[in-house]
Amino acid sequence: MDALTISLITLTAIMLVTTYLSYRQGNEKRDVGLMGVLTGLFGVGSLFAFIG
């Protein structure tokens, strides 16, 4: 794996934990939803970087 793939996987994991903690804390649903969408986009980017 190259540096880009490792960086994207790390960023995805951090965003996933942040989204979960934000949900547990009771933040606005639209904010948690936006963070979830961004986490999904980072996950898809990680997948493409891993495959390509």
mmCIF entry with sequence, helices, sheets and N, C-alpha, C, O atoms, coordinates in Angstrom:
data_MODEL
# 
_entry.id   MODEL 
# 
_entity.id                         1 
_entity.type                       polymer 
_entity.pdbx_number_of_molecules   1 
# 
_entity_poly.entity_id                      1 
_entity_poly.type                           'polypeptide(L)' 
_entity_poly.nstd_linkage                   no 
_entity_poly.nstd_monomer                   no 
_entity_poly.pdbx_seq_one_letter_code       MDALTISLITLTAIMLVTTYLSYRQGNEKRDVGLMGVLTGLFGVGSLFAFIG 
_entity_poly.pdbx_seq_one_letter_code_can   MDALTISLITLTAIMLVTTYLSYRQGNEKRDVGLMGVLTGLFGVGSLFAFIG 
_entity_poly.pdbx_strand_id                 A 
# 
loop_
_entity_poly_seq.entity_id 
_entity_poly_seq.num 
_entity_poly_seq.mon_id 
_entity_poly_seq.hetero 
1 1  MET n 
1 2  ASP n 
1 3  ALA n 
1 4  LEU n 
1 5  THR n 
1 6  ILE n 
1 7  SER n 
1 8  LEU n 
1 9  ILE n 
1 10 THR n 
1 11 LEU n 
1 12 THR n 
1 13 ALA n 
1 14 ILE n 
1 15 MET n 
1 16 LEU n 
1 17 VAL n 
1 18 THR n 
1 19 THR n 
1 20 TYR n 
1 21 LEU n 
1 22 SER n 
1 23 TYR n 
1 24 ARG n 
1 25 GLN n 
1 26 GLY n 
1 27 ASN n 
1 28 GLU n 
1 29 LYS n 
1 30 ARG n 
1 31 ASP n 
1 32 VAL n 
1 33 GLY n 
1 34 LEU n 
1 35 MET n 
1 36 GLY n 
1 37 VAL n 
1 38 LEU n 
1 39 THR n 
1 40 GLY n 
1 41 LEU n 
1 42 PHE n 
1 43 GLY n 
1 44 VAL n 
1 45 GLY n 
1 46 SER n 
1 47 LEU n 
1 48 PHE n 
1 49 ALA n 
1 50 PHE n 
1 51 ILE n 
1 52 GLY n 
# 
_struct_asym.id          A 
_struct_asym.entity_id   1 
# 
loop_
_struct_conf.conf_type_id 
_struct_conf.id 
_struct_conf.pdbx_PDB_helix_id 
_struct_conf.beg_label_comp_id 
_struct_conf.beg_label_asym_id 
_struct_conf.beg_label_seq_id 
_struct_conf.pdbx_beg_PDB_ins_code 
_struct_conf.end_label_comp_id 
_struct_conf.end_label_asym_id 
_struct_conf.end_label_seq_id 
_struct_conf.pdbx_end_PDB_ins_code 
_struct_conf.beg_auth_comp_id 
_struct_conf.beg_auth_asym_id 
_struct_conf.beg_auth_seq_id 
_struct_conf.end_auth_comp_id 
_struct_conf.end_auth_asym_id 
_struct_conf.end_auth_seq_id 
_struct_conf.pdbx_PDB_helix_class 
_struct_conf.details 
_struct_conf.pdbx_PDB_helix_length 
HELX_P HELX_P1 AA1 ALA A 3  ? GLN A 25 ? ALA A 3  GLN A 25 1 ? 23 
HELX_P HELX_P2 AA2 LYS A 29 ? ILE A 51 ? LYS A 29 ILE A 51 1 ? 23 
# 
_struct_conf_type.id          HELX_P 
_struct_conf_type.criteria    ? 
_struct_conf_type.reference   ? 
# 
loop_
_atom_site.group_PDB 
_atom_site.id 
_atom_site.type_symbol 
_atom_site.label_atom_id 
_atom_site.label_alt_id 
_atom_site.label_comp_id 
_atom_site.label_asym_id 
_atom_site.label_entity_id 
_atom_site.label_seq_id 
_atom_site.pdbx_PDB_ins_code 
_atom_site.Cartn_x 
_atom_site.Cartn_y 
_atom_site.Cartn_z 
_atom_site.occupancy 
_atom_site.B_iso_or_equiv 
_atom_site.pdbx_formal_charge 
_atom_site.auth_seq_id 
_atom_site.auth_comp_id 
_atom_site.auth_asym_id 
_atom_site.auth_atom_id 
_atom_site.pdbx_PDB_model_num 
ATOM 1   N N  . MET A 1 1  ? 0.843   -1.180 0.000  1.00 0.00 ? 1  MET A N  1 
ATOM 2   C CA . MET A 1 1  ? 0.000   0.000  0.000  1.00 0.00 ? 1  MET A CA 1 
ATOM 3   C C  . MET A 1 1  ? 0.886   1.240  0.000  1.00 0.00 ? 1  MET A C  1 
ATOM 4   O O  . MET A 1 1  ? 1.936   1.285  0.642  1.00 0.00 ? 1  MET A O  1 
ATOM 5   N N  . ASP A 1 2  ? 0.435   2.223  -0.728 1.00 0.00 ? 2  ASP A N  1 
ATOM 6   C CA . ASP A 1 2  ? 1.208   3.466  -0.764 1.00 0.00 ? 2  ASP A CA 1 
ATOM 7   C C  . ASP A 1 2  ? 0.708   4.432  0.316  1.00 0.00 ? 2  ASP A C  1 
ATOM 8   O O  . ASP A 1 2  ? -0.233  4.133  1.051  1.00 0.00 ? 2  ASP A O  1 
ATOM 9   N N  . ALA A 1 3  ? 1.345   5.570  0.389  1.00 0.00 ? 3  ALA A N  1 
ATOM 10  C CA . ALA A 1 3  ? 1.042   6.536  1.450  1.00 0.00 ? 3  ALA A CA 1 
ATOM 11  C C  . ALA A 1 3  ? -0.370  7.100  1.325  1.00 0.00 ? 3  ALA A C  1 
ATOM 12  O O  . ALA A 1 3  ? -1.014  7.376  2.337  1.00 0.00 ? 3  ALA A O  1 
ATOM 13  N N  . LEU A 1 4  ? -0.862  7.275  0.097  1.00 0.00 ? 4  LEU A N  1 
ATOM 14  C CA . LEU A 1 4  ? -2.213  7.813  -0.100 1.00 0.00 ? 4  LEU A CA 1 
ATOM 15  C C  . LEU A 1 4  ? -3.268  6.863  0.461  1.00 0.00 ? 4  LEU A C  1 
ATOM 16  O O  . LEU A 1 4  ? -4.211  7.297  1.123  1.00 0.00 ? 4  LEU A O  1 
ATOM 17  N N  . THR A 1 5  ? -3.110  5.594  0.198  1.00 0.00 ? 5  THR A N  1 
ATOM 18  C CA . THR A 1 5  ? -4.082  4.605  0.682  1.00 0.00 ? 5  THR A CA 1 
ATOM 19  C C  . THR A 1 5  ? -4.094  4.558  2.206  1.00 0.00 ? 5  THR A C  1 
ATOM 20  O O  . THR A 1 5  ? -5.160  4.532  2.821  1.00 0.00 ? 5  THR A O  1 
ATOM 21  N N  . ILE A 1 6  ? -2.933  4.547  2.804  1.00 0.00 ? 6  ILE A N  1 
ATOM 22  C CA . ILE A 1 6  ? -2.857  4.502  4.269  1.00 0.00 ? 6  ILE A CA 1 
ATOM 23  C C  . ILE A 1 6  ? -3.456  5.770  4.871  1.00 0.00 ? 6  ILE A C  1 
ATOM 24  O O  . ILE A 1 6  ? -4.151  5.710  5.886  1.00 0.00 ? 6  ILE A O  1 
ATOM 25  N N  . SER A 1 7  ? -3.192  6.903  4.256  1.00 0.00 ? 7  SER A N  1 
ATOM 26  C CA . SER A 1 7  ? -3.752  8.168  4.745  1.00 0.00 ? 7  SER A CA 1 
ATOM 27  C C  . SER A 1 7  ? -5.268  8.176  4.656  1.00 0.00 ? 7  SER A C  1 
ATOM 28  O O  . SER A 1 7  ? -5.941  8.606  5.593  1.00 0.00 ? 7  SER A O  1 
ATOM 29  N N  . LEU A 1 8  ? -5.814  7.704  3.537  1.00 0.00 ? 8  LEU A N  1 
ATOM 30  C CA . LEU A 1 8  ? -7.271  7.694  3.378  1.00 0.00 ? 8  LEU A CA 1 
ATOM 31  C C  . LEU A 1 8  ? -7.945  6.709  4.328  1.00 0.00 ? 8  LEU A C  1 
ATOM 32  O O  . LEU A 1 8  ? -9.020  6.994  4.856  1.00 0.00 ? 8  LEU A O  1 
ATOM 33  N N  . ILE A 1 9  ? -7.327  5.561  4.547  1.00 0.00 ? 9  ILE A N  1 
ATOM 34  C CA . ILE A 1 9  ? -7.894  4.595  5.493  1.00 0.00 ? 9  ILE A CA 1 
ATOM 35  C C  . ILE A 1 9  ? -7.883  5.163  6.906  1.00 0.00 ? 9  ILE A C  1 
ATOM 36  O O  . ILE A 1 9  ? -8.852  5.002  7.647  1.00 0.00 ? 9  ILE A O  1 
ATOM 37  N N  . THR A 1 10 ? -6.796  5.825  7.281  1.00 0.00 ? 10 THR A N  1 
ATOM 38  C CA . THR A 1 10 ? -6.714  6.448  8.600  1.00 0.00 ? 10 THR A CA 1 
ATOM 39  C C  . THR A 1 10 ? -7.751  7.552  8.752  1.00 0.00 ? 10 THR A C  1 
ATOM 40  O O  . THR A 1 10 ? -8.412  7.648  9.786  1.00 0.00 ? 10 THR A O  1 
ATOM 41  N N  . LEU A 1 11 ? -7.895  8.381  7.734  1.00 0.00 ? 11 LEU A N  1 
ATOM 42  C CA . LEU A 1 11 ? -8.877  9.456  7.773  1.00 0.00 ? 11 LEU A CA 1 
ATOM 43  C C  . LEU A 1 11 ? -10.297 8.906  7.860  1.00 0.00 ? 11 LEU A C  1 
ATOM 44  O O  . LEU A 1 11 ? -11.136 9.460  8.569  1.00 0.00 ? 11 LEU A O  1 
ATOM 45  N N  . THR A 1 12 ? -10.564 7.829  7.146  1.00 0.00 ? 12 THR A N  1 
ATOM 46  C CA . THR A 1 12 ? -11.886 7.203  7.207  1.00 0.00 ? 12 THR A CA 1 
ATOM 47  C C  . THR A 1 12 ? -12.175 6.680  8.608  1.00 0.00 ? 12 THR A C  1 
ATOM 48  O O  . THR A 1 12 ? -13.277 6.865  9.124  1.00 0.00 ? 12 THR A O  1 
ATOM 49  N N  . ALA A 1 13 ? -11.205 6.034  9.221  1.00 0.00 ? 13 ALA A N  1 
ATOM 50  C CA . ALA A 1 13 ? -11.394 5.499  10.572 1.00 0.00 ? 13 ALA A CA 1 
ATOM 51  C C  . ALA A 1 13 ? -11.624 6.622  11.584 1.00 0.00 ? 13 ALA A C  1 
ATOM 52  O O  . ALA A 1 13 ? -12.479 6.506  12.462 1.00 0.00 ? 13 ALA A O  1 
ATOM 53  N N  . ILE A 1 14 ? -10.869 7.693  11.460 1.00 0.00 ? 14 ILE A N  1 
ATOM 54  C CA . ILE A 1 14 ? -11.029 8.826  12.376 1.00 0.00 ? 14 ILE A CA 1 
ATOM 55  C C  . ILE A 1 14 ? -12.403 9.471  12.201 1.00 0.00 ? 14 ILE A C  1 
ATOM 56  O O  . ILE A 1 14 ? -13.061 9.812  13.184 1.00 0.00 ? 14 ILE A O  1 
ATOM 57  N N  . MET A 1 15 ? -12.833 9.637  10.955 1.00 0.00 ? 15 MET A N  1 
ATOM 58  C CA . MET A 1 15 ? -14.150 10.219 10.692 1.00 0.00 ? 15 MET A CA 1 
ATOM 59  C C  . MET A 1 15 ? -15.269 9.313  11.207 1.00 0.00 ? 15 MET A C  1 
ATOM 60  O O  . MET A 1 15 ? -16.286 9.802  11.699 1.00 0.00 ? 15 MET A O  1 
ATOM 61  N N  . LEU A 1 16 ? -15.085 8.004  11.094 1.00 0.00 ? 16 LEU A N  1 
ATOM 62  C CA . LEU A 1 16 ? -16.097 7.065  11.587 1.00 0.00 ? 16 LEU A CA 1 
ATOM 63  C C  . LEU A 1 16 ? -16.248 7.181  13.096 1.00 0.00 ? 16 LEU A C  1 
ATOM 64  O O  . LEU A 1 16 ? -17.367 7.219  13.606 1.00 0.00 ? 16 LEU A O  1 
ATOM 65  N N  . VAL A 1 17 ? -15.137 7.236  13.810 1.00 0.00 ? 17 VAL A N  1 
ATOM 66  C CA . VAL A 1 17 ? -15.180 7.381  15.271 1.00 0.00 ? 17 VAL A CA 1 
ATOM 67  C C  . VAL A 1 17 ? -15.778 8.729  15.655 1.00 0.00 ? 17 VAL A C  1 
ATOM 68  O O  . VAL A 1 17 ? -16.576 8.816  16.588 1.00 0.00 ? 17 VAL A O  1 
ATOM 69  N N  . THR A 1 18 ? -15.395 9.776  14.939 1.00 0.00 ? 18 THR A N  1 
ATOM 70  C CA . THR A 1 18 ? -15.922 11.109 15.229 1.00 0.00 ? 18 THR A CA 1 
ATOM 71  C C  . THR A 1 18 ? -17.429 11.174 15.000 1.00 0.00 ? 18 THR A C  1 
ATOM 72  O O  . THR A 1 18 ? -18.157 11.780 15.786 1.00 0.00 ? 18 THR A O  1 
ATOM 73  N N  . THR A 1 19 ? -17.889 10.551 13.926 1.00 0.00 ? 19 THR A N  1 
ATOM 74  C CA . THR A 1 19 ? -19.327 10.529 13.648 1.00 0.00 ? 19 THR A CA 1 
ATOM 75  C C  . THR A 1 19 ? -20.079 9.777  14.735 1.00 0.00 ? 19 THR A C  1 
ATOM 76  O O  . THR A 1 19 ? -21.141 10.216 15.177 1.00 0.00 ? 19 THR A O  1 
ATOM 77  N N  . TYR A 1 20 ? -19.537 8.650  15.164 1.00 0.00 ? 20 TYR A N  1 
ATOM 78  C CA . TYR A 1 20 ? -20.177 7.869  16.214 1.00 0.00 ? 20 TYR A CA 1 
ATOM 79  C C  . TYR A 1 20 ? -20.247 8.656  17.526 1.00 0.00 ? 20 TYR A C  1 
ATOM 80  O O  . TYR A 1 20 ? -21.286 8.680  18.186 1.00 0.00 ? 20 TYR A O  1 
ATOM 81  N N  . LEU A 1 21 ? -19.144 9.293  17.894 1.00 0.00 ? 21 LEU A N  1 
ATOM 82  C CA . LEU A 1 21 ? -19.140 10.068 19.135 1.00 0.00 ? 21 LEU A CA 1 
ATOM 83  C C  . LEU A 1 21 ? -20.070 11.275 19.047 1.00 0.00 ? 21 LEU A C  1 
ATOM 84  O O  . LEU A 1 21 ? -20.698 11.651 20.037 1.00 0.00 ? 21 LEU A O  1 
ATOM 85  N N  . SER A 1 22 ? -20.159 11.879 17.867 1.00 0.00 ? 22 SER A N  1 
ATOM 86  C CA . SER A 1 22 ? -21.066 12.997 17.667 1.00 0.00 ? 22 SER A CA 1 
ATOM 87  C C  . SER A 1 22 ? -22.520 12.542 17.798 1.00 0.00 ? 22 SER A C  1 
ATOM 88  O O  . SER A 1 22 ? -23.353 13.255 18.357 1.00 0.00 ? 22 SER A O  1 
ATOM 89  N N  . TYR A 1 23 ? -22.813 11.365 17.286 1.00 0.00 ? 23 TYR A N  1 
ATOM 90  C CA . TYR A 1 23 ? -24.167 10.805 17.401 1.00 0.00 ? 23 TYR A CA 1 
ATOM 91  C C  . TYR A 1 23 ? -24.507 10.513 18.859 1.00 0.00 ? 23 TYR A C  1 
ATOM 92  O O  . TYR A 1 23 ? -25.607 10.820 19.318 1.00 0.00 ? 23 TYR A O  1 
ATOM 93  N N  . ARG A 1 24 ? -23.571 9.925  19.579 1.00 0.00 ? 24 ARG A N  1 
ATOM 94  C CA . ARG A 1 24 ? -23.803 9.605  20.987 1.00 0.00 ? 24 ARG A CA 1 
ATOM 95  C C  . ARG A 1 24 ? -23.970 10.842 21.840 1.00 0.00 ? 24 ARG A C  1 
ATOM 96  O O  . ARG A 1 24 ? -24.692 10.827 22.836 1.00 0.00 ? 24 ARG A O  1 
ATOM 97  N N  . GLN A 1 25 ? -23.296 11.920 21.446 1.00 0.00 ? 25 GLN A N  1 
ATOM 98  C CA . GLN A 1 25 ? -23.363 13.158 22.219 1.00 0.00 ? 25 GLN A CA 1 
ATOM 99  C C  . GLN A 1 25 ? -24.699 13.857 22.004 1.00 0.00 ? 25 GLN A C  1 
ATOM 100 O O  . GLN A 1 25 ? -25.100 14.679 22.827 1.00 0.00 ? 25 GLN A O  1 
ATOM 101 N N  . GLY A 1 26 ? -25.385 13.550 20.929 1.00 0.00 ? 26 GLY A N  1 
ATOM 102 C CA . GLY A 1 26 ? -26.695 14.126 20.670 1.00 0.00 ? 26 GLY A CA 1 
ATOM 103 C C  . GLY A 1 26 ? -26.654 15.387 19.825 1.00 0.00 ? 26 GLY A C  1 
ATOM 104 O O  . GLY A 1 26 ? -27.503 16.264 19.985 1.00 0.00 ? 26 GLY A O  1 
ATOM 105 N N  . ASN A 1 27 ? -25.680 15.495 18.926 1.00 0.00 ? 27 ASN A N  1 
ATOM 106 C CA . ASN A 1 27 ? -25.609 16.661 18.053 1.00 0.00 ? 27 ASN A CA 1 
ATOM 107 C C  . ASN A 1 27 ? -26.756 16.655 17.051 1.00 0.00 ? 27 ASN A C  1 
ATOM 108 O O  . ASN A 1 27 ? -27.499 15.678 16.952 1.00 0.00 ? 27 ASN A O  1 
ATOM 109 N N  . GLU A 1 28 ? -26.897 17.737 16.316 1.00 0.00 ? 28 GLU A N  1 
ATOM 110 C CA . GLU A 1 28 ? -27.959 17.857 15.318 1.00 0.00 ? 28 GLU A CA 1 
ATOM 111 C C  . GLU A 1 28 ? -27.889 16.696 14.333 1.00 0.00 ? 28 GLU A C  1 
ATOM 112 O O  . GLU A 1 28 ? -26.806 16.273 13.927 1.00 0.00 ? 28 GLU A O  1 
ATOM 113 N N  . LYS A 1 29 ? -29.060 16.188 13.954 1.00 0.00 ? 29 LYS A N  1 
ATOM 114 C CA . LYS A 1 29 ? -29.091 15.042 13.049 1.00 0.00 ? 29 LYS A CA 1 
ATOM 115 C C  . LYS A 1 29 ? -28.522 15.387 11.682 1.00 0.00 ? 29 LYS A C  1 
ATOM 116 O O  . LYS A 1 29 ? -27.906 14.539 11.036 1.00 0.00 ? 29 LYS A O  1 
ATOM 117 N N  . ARG A 1 30 ? -28.721 16.621 11.233 1.00 0.00 ? 30 ARG A N  1 
ATOM 118 C CA . ARG A 1 30 ? -28.186 16.992 9.919  1.00 0.00 ? 30 ARG A CA 1 
ATOM 119 C C  . ARG A 1 30 ? -26.668 17.043 9.945  1.00 0.00 ? 30 ARG A C  1 
ATOM 120 O O  . ARG A 1 30 ? -26.022 16.716 8.949  1.00 0.00 ? 30 ARG A O  1 
ATOM 121 N N  . ASP A 1 31 ? -26.087 17.450 11.072 1.00 0.00 ? 31 ASP A N  1 
ATOM 122 C CA . ASP A 1 31 ? -24.629 17.484 11.186 1.00 0.00 ? 31 ASP A CA 1 
ATOM 123 C C  . ASP A 1 31 ? -24.052 16.070 11.213 1.00 0.00 ? 31 ASP A C  1 
ATOM 124 O O  . ASP A 1 31 ? -23.042 15.791 10.568 1.00 0.00 ? 31 ASP A O  1 
ATOM 125 N N  . VAL A 1 32 ? -24.699 15.190 11.961 1.00 0.00 ? 32 VAL A N  1 
ATOM 126 C CA . VAL A 1 32 ? -24.245 13.805 12.026 1.00 0.00 ? 32 VAL A CA 1 
ATOM 127 C C  . VAL A 1 32 ? -24.411 13.145 10.661 1.00 0.00 ? 32 VAL A C  1 
ATOM 128 O O  . VAL A 1 32 ? -23.559 12.361 10.242 1.00 0.00 ? 32 VAL A O  1 
ATOM 129 N N  . GLY A 1 33 ? -25.493 13.455 9.975  1.00 0.00 ? 33 GLY A N  1 
ATOM 130 C CA . GLY A 1 33 ? -25.710 12.907 8.633  1.00 0.00 ? 33 GLY A CA 1 
ATOM 131 C C  . GLY A 1 33 ? -24.654 13.367 7.653  1.00 0.00 ? 33 GLY A C  1 
ATOM 132 O O  . GLY A 1 33 ? -24.164 12.577 6.845  1.00 0.00 ? 33 GLY A O  1 
ATOM 133 N N  . LEU A 1 34 ? -24.299 14.644 7.718  1.00 0.00 ? 34 LEU A N  1 
ATOM 134 C CA . LEU A 1 34 ? -23.260 15.167 6.835  1.00 0.00 ? 34 LEU A CA 1 
ATOM 135 C C  . LEU A 1 34 ? -21.914 14.504 7.120  1.00 0.00 ? 34 LEU A C  1 
ATOM 136 O O  . LEU A 1 34 ? -21.170 14.174 6.197  1.00 0.00 ? 34 LEU A O  1 
ATOM 137 N N  . MET A 1 35 ? -21.610 14.315 8.394  1.00 0.00 ? 35 MET A N  1 
ATOM 138 C CA . MET A 1 35 ? -20.363 13.628 8.737  1.00 0.00 ? 35 MET A CA 1 
ATOM 139 C C  . MET A 1 35 ? -20.390 12.183 8.255  1.00 0.00 ? 35 MET A C  1 
ATOM 140 O O  . MET A 1 35 ? -19.366 11.650 7.829  1.00 0.00 ? 35 MET A O  1 
ATOM 141 N N  . GLY A 1 36 ? -21.561 11.546 8.322  1.00 0.00 ? 36 GLY A N  1 
ATOM 142 C CA . GLY A 1 36 ? -21.692 10.175 7.814  1.00 0.00 ? 36 GLY A CA 1 
ATOM 143 C C  . GLY A 1 36 ? -21.473 10.105 6.317  1.00 0.00 ? 36 GLY A C  1 
ATOM 144 O O  . GLY A 1 36 ? -20.833 9.178  5.820  1.00 0.00 ? 36 GLY A O  1 
ATOM 145 N N  . VAL A 1 37 ? -22.009 11.091 5.589  1.00 0.00 ? 37 VAL A N  1 
ATOM 146 C CA . VAL A 1 37 ? -21.807 11.126 4.139  1.00 0.00 ? 37 VAL A CA 1 
ATOM 147 C C  . VAL A 1 37 ? -20.332 11.322 3.808  1.00 0.00 ? 37 VAL A C  1 
ATOM 148 O O  . VAL A 1 37 ? -19.800 10.652 2.923  1.00 0.00 ? 37 VAL A O  1 
ATOM 149 N N  . LEU A 1 38 ? -19.674 12.230 4.510  1.00 0.00 ? 38 LEU A N  1 
ATOM 150 C CA . LEU A 1 38 ? -18.245 12.448 4.279  1.00 0.00 ? 38 LEU A CA 1 
ATOM 151 C C  . LEU A 1 38 ? -17.430 11.206 4.611  1.00 0.00 ? 38 LEU A C  1 
ATOM 152 O O  . LEU A 1 38 ? -16.462 10.896 3.916  1.00 0.00 ? 38 LEU A O  1 
ATOM 153 N N  . THR A 1 39 ? -17.807 10.499 5.656  1.00 0.00 ? 39 THR A N  1 
ATOM 154 C CA . THR A 1 39 ? -17.119 9.264  6.006  1.00 0.00 ? 39 THR A CA 1 
ATOM 155 C C  . THR A 1 39 ? -17.279 8.237  4.893  1.00 0.00 ? 39 THR A C  1 
ATOM 156 O O  . THR A 1 39 ? -16.326 7.541  4.544  1.00 0.00 ? 39 THR A O  1 
ATOM 157 N N  . GLY A 1 40 ? -18.479 8.142  4.339  1.00 0.00 ? 40 GLY A N  1 
ATOM 158 C CA . GLY A 1 40 ? -18.716 7.228  3.229  1.00 0.00 ? 40 GLY A CA 1 
ATOM 159 C C  . GLY A 1 40 ? -17.899 7.594  2.002  1.00 0.00 ? 40 GLY A C  1 
ATOM 160 O O  . GLY A 1 40 ? -17.366 6.714  1.325  1.00 0.00 ? 40 GLY A O  1 
ATOM 161 N N  . LEU A 1 41 ? -17.795 8.886  1.710  1.00 0.00 ? 41 LEU A N  1 
ATOM 162 C CA . LEU A 1 41 ? -16.991 9.317  0.562  1.00 0.00 ? 41 LEU A CA 1 
ATOM 163 C C  . LEU A 1 41 ? -15.509 9.000  0.769  1.00 0.00 ? 41 LEU A C  1 
ATOM 164 O O  . LEU A 1 41 ? -14.826 8.563  -0.156 1.00 0.00 ? 41 LEU A O  1 
ATOM 165 N N  . PHE A 1 42 ? -15.023 9.223  1.985  1.00 0.00 ? 42 PHE A N  1 
ATOM 166 C CA . PHE A 1 42 ? -13.635 8.863  2.276  1.00 0.00 ? 42 PHE A CA 1 
ATOM 167 C C  . PHE A 1 42 ? -13.444 7.351  2.165  1.00 0.00 ? 42 PHE A C  1 
ATOM 168 O O  . PHE A 1 42 ? -12.394 6.889  1.717  1.00 0.00 ? 42 PHE A O  1 
ATOM 169 N N  . GLY A 1 43 ? -14.452 6.580  2.572  1.00 0.00 ? 43 GLY A N  1 
ATOM 170 C CA . GLY A 1 43 ? -14.365 5.125  2.451  1.00 0.00 ? 43 GLY A CA 1 
ATOM 171 C C  . GLY A 1 43 ? -14.307 4.676  1.002  1.00 0.00 ? 43 GLY A C  1 
ATOM 172 O O  . GLY A 1 43 ? -13.530 3.787  0.655  1.00 0.00 ? 43 GLY A O  1 
ATOM 173 N N  . VAL A 1 44 ? -15.124 5.285  0.157  1.00 0.00 ? 44 VAL A N  1 
ATOM 174 C CA . VAL A 1 44 ? -15.097 4.949  -1.271 1.00 0.00 ? 44 VAL A CA 1 
ATOM 175 C C  . VAL A 1 44 ? -13.763 5.358  -1.888 1.00 0.00 ? 44 VAL A C  1 
ATOM 176 O O  . VAL A 1 44 ? -13.202 4.622  -2.699 1.00 0.00 ? 44 VAL A O  1 
ATOM 177 N N  . GLY A 1 45 ? -13.255 6.529  -1.506 1.00 0.00 ? 45 GLY A N  1 
ATOM 178 C CA . GLY A 1 45 ? -11.944 6.946  -1.973 1.00 0.00 ? 45 GLY A CA 1 
ATOM 179 C C  . GLY A 1 45 ? -10.840 5.989  -1.541 1.00 0.00 ? 45 GLY A C  1 
ATOM 180 O O  . GLY A 1 45 ? -9.915  5.712  -2.304 1.00 0.00 ? 45 GLY A O  1 
ATOM 181 N N  . SER A 1 46 ? -10.940 5.496  -0.334 1.00 0.00 ? 46 SER A N  1 
ATOM 182 C CA . SER A 1 46 ? -9.968  4.515  0.161  1.00 0.00 ? 46 SER A CA 1 
ATOM 183 C C  . SER A 1 46 ? -10.037 3.223  -0.648 1.00 0.00 ? 46 SER A C  1 
ATOM 184 O O  . SER A 1 46 ? -9.010  2.626  -0.973 1.00 0.00 ? 46 SER A O  1 
ATOM 185 N N  . LEU A 1 47 ? -11.244 2.805  -0.965 1.00 0.00 ? 47 LEU A N  1 
ATOM 186 C CA . LEU A 1 47 ? -11.415 1.591  -1.748 1.00 0.00 ? 47 LEU A CA 1 
ATOM 187 C C  . LEU A 1 47 ? -10.803 1.751  -3.136 1.00 0.00 ? 47 LEU A C  1 
ATOM 188 O O  . LEU A 1 47 ? -10.089 0.864  -3.605 1.00 0.00 ? 47 LEU A O  1 
ATOM 189 N N  . PHE A 1 48 ? -11.075 2.868  -3.790 1.00 0.00 ? 48 PHE A N  1 
ATOM 190 C CA . PHE A 1 48 ? -10.502 3.106  -5.117 1.00 0.00 ? 48 PHE A CA 1 
ATOM 191 C C  . PHE A 1 48 ? -8.983  3.230  -5.066 1.00 0.00 ? 48 PHE A C  1 
ATOM 192 O O  . PHE A 1 48 ? -8.296  2.757  -5.971 1.00 0.00 ? 48 PHE A O  1 
ATOM 193 N N  . ALA A 1 49 ? -8.459  3.851  -4.034 1.00 0.00 ? 49 ALA A N  1 
ATOM 194 C CA . ALA A 1 49 ? -7.014  3.966  -3.899 1.00 0.00 ? 49 ALA A CA 1 
ATOM 195 C C  . ALA A 1 49 ? -6.376  2.599  -3.641 1.00 0.00 ? 49 ALA A C  1 
ATOM 196 O O  . ALA A 1 49 ? -5.267  2.331  -4.101 1.00 0.00 ? 49 ALA A O  1 
ATOM 197 N N  . PHE A 1 50 ? -7.080  1.742  -2.908 1.00 0.00 ? 50 PHE A N  1 
ATOM 198 C CA . PHE A 1 50 ? -6.565  0.417  -2.625 1.00 0.00 ? 50 PHE A CA 1 
ATOM 199 C C  . PHE A 1 50 ? -6.578  -0.462 -3.872 1.00 0.00 ? 50 PHE A C  1 
ATOM 200 O O  . PHE A 1 50 ? -5.633  -1.209 -4.125 1.00 0.00 ? 50 PHE A O  1 
ATOM 201 N N  . ILE A 1 51 ? -7.656  -0.364 -4.647 1.00 0.00 ? 51 ILE A N  1 
ATOM 202 C CA . ILE A 1 51 ? -7.786  -1.188 -5.861 1.00 0.00 ? 51 ILE A CA 1 
ATOM 203 C C  . ILE A 1 51 ? -6.841  -0.674 -6.958 1.00 0.00 ? 51 ILE A C  1 
ATOM 204 O O  . ILE A 1 51 ? -6.161  -1.455 -7.624 1.00 0.00 ? 51 ILE A O  1 
ATOM 205 N N  . GLY A 1 52 ? -6.813  0.649  -7.130 1.00 0.00 ? 52 GLY A N  1 
ATOM 206 C CA . GLY A 1 52 ? -6.039  1.238  -8.234 1.00 0.00 ? 52 GLY A CA 1 
ATOM 207 C C  . GLY A 1 52 ? -4.667  1.397  -7.841 1.00 0.00 ? 52 GLY A C  1 
ATOM 208 O O  . GLY A 1 52 ? -3.851  1.876  -8.629 1.00 0.00 ? 52 GLY A O  1 
# 
